[in-house]
Amino acid sequence: MQHLAYYLARQSGFPAHGDALAALLAALQQAHDNGDTLIRLNDEQQRAADTLAATPLLADDDRAAPLTRRGDRLWISRNYQQEARLAAYIRARLDGGDALGRIDNFNPLPLQSGGGSGRGCEKSRSDDVHNELPTALAPAEAVSVPSDNLRAEQQQAVRLARSQRLALINGGPGTGKTYTIARLIAAERAAAPDIRIALAAPTGKAAKRMEESLATAGVSGLPAQTLHRLLGIGADGKARYHASRQLPYDIIIIDEASMLSLELAHALLAATAPATRLILLGDADQLAAVEPGAILHDLSQHPALQQQRVTLKESTRFSADSGIGKLAAILSGEGAQHGERLLAALRQKQLPPPVGEGRGGARLQTTDAETDAPIHWYPSPDADLYRALIAPYRHYLDALQTADATPQQLLTLYDQYRILCAGHHGALGTRRINAALRQIHQREQGENPARPHYRGLPLMVLANDYRLQLYNGDIGICLGNDDALQLHLPGHEPVPLDRLNRANLADAYALSIHKSQGSEYPRVALALDAHAERLLSRELLYTGITRSKGALDIYASEAALRAAASTPTRRNTGLAWHLNPADG
């Protein structure tokens, strides 16, 4: 970062300002690593910014510069421009027909060349026919809504999505977001059989789950895809669809929108034609994207967008009185003392550990009365930790020894359970757990420990491979002979392991909580290591707990749980400010 700062200072003709620039760039880099898009300047940083304001390195106005300052906020200019354009796209949707009529001349950024010229909102030059759509939608009260088994809040969500060009449907696990969308799609198809609908999600796993869930709800013939594939983003990072060539759809529905980063949200809105209805589904209480930005949270909290938002509250997966329901309500609710309230809920019933769950560590247990799904808390895991963690995989491991088990049956058994970790390091991190479970698996099943891959090994894909149609976060299991192992993934043809880049594969007995978003499992083991203190947050804990559809094992100390529950993630972003700069 220091070298970059001095290089930029020299190139601009102001080498004496390299130190000030380096300090600000280092702060911005740290902010970027935390998921922030900007920093709020302290007194020392303000003085450094004042020094740079007289140079081409920092701009307080609309000049092109590497850094942009507005008041006490400082951005890398790329982030500033993307947030400004994103806000402009959103405002255009809220303005309705008037904005649509002015779209040819719409300039979202008053920046000069080099800082963005407003190309972001050029009229689509694709072969799309959005001009056939009306410039104004019917008012919400005039929109027909199917009543088939929809709760009042779900009917409200359908009405919103049919009457607005931007709709935010927020809700926790099991609140019926997918079923609501299924009924929306059915109503749209009944009204216009040729309507063009696109389904997408930020990850391949989330897209597959979206497609499967909609198929279960009666919606067929609509494949879901990753946002990268929807936008046609190739290996070079360039998108086929963008502001000058927009997506040819009437409705675009994005699931797991909490995972939208600033970069991806900007690309999506730029490529979405003004007349296209955009529906964002997600849970604003879950983790934001790994990359900078907190799009769904920012939009859900902004006062000007409350008419575009519906929150589904009633869960059918677990009731408010169930064990997981109570924990989720504590973590997503307002008020104070989240950590103490969470610990009190876990201590509500003190029972011995269940038989067969390992001899060491389980001290407290609560039981979900409605589903009889246990919640075990292991506050002090001992030497039997890794054997306890692998125990719920036993049905899967045993099935690997049978000759007649099909790949689909094995995949189903493997997906009954998952270990989710806060981070990669420490005794409860993914690396140690995966290494320990690998050893146990190999020893029990007589596998050669010298072989990097073996039958039954679960693997995660870590990078998109468009050639093989594999995406970051896809998970499968190795099956076949040692010399001809194949990776079997749900809904995908087996892929010979020798066609994969081994550097882009990782053992998947245990995953990070971030990687689990968009997934759910009948049983989850949640592991929070003390080494992950920097990563612990209320959103992380909420996301991990709500991945379970039933049983939950928590491996964490009191201190780790208290720290996580008491630490909400508050990313410093500028989207809300761009939506209404008058807010200060």
Secondary structure, DSSP 8 states (H G I E B T S, - for coil): -HHHHHHHHHHHT-GGGHHHHHHHHHHHHHHHHTT-SEEE--HHHHHHHHHHTTSTTEESSSS--SEEEETTEEEEHHHHHHHHHHHHHHHHHHTTHHHHHTGGG--S----TTS--SGGG----SS--GGGS-SS---GGGS----TT--HHHHHHHHHHHH-SEEEEEE-TTSSHHHHHHHHHHHHHHH-TT--EEEEESSHHHHHHHHHHHHHTT--S--EEEHHHHHT--TTS--SSBTTB----SEEEESSGGG--HHHHHHHHHHS-TTSEEEEEE-TTS---SSS--HHHHHHH-GGGGGGEEEE---SSS-TTSHHHHHHHHHHS-SS-HHHHHHHHHTSS-----TTS-SSS--EEEE-TTT--EEEEESS--TTHHHHHHGGGHHHHHHHT-TT--HHHHHHHHTTEEEEES-SSSTTSHHHHHHHHHHHHHHHTT--TT-S--TT-EEEE-S-BTTTTB-TT-EEEEES-GGG-EEE-TTS--EEGGGS-GGGEEE-SEEEHHHHTT--EEEEEEE--GGGTTT--HHHHHHHHTTEEEEEEEE--HHHHHHHHT-------SHHHHH-GGG-
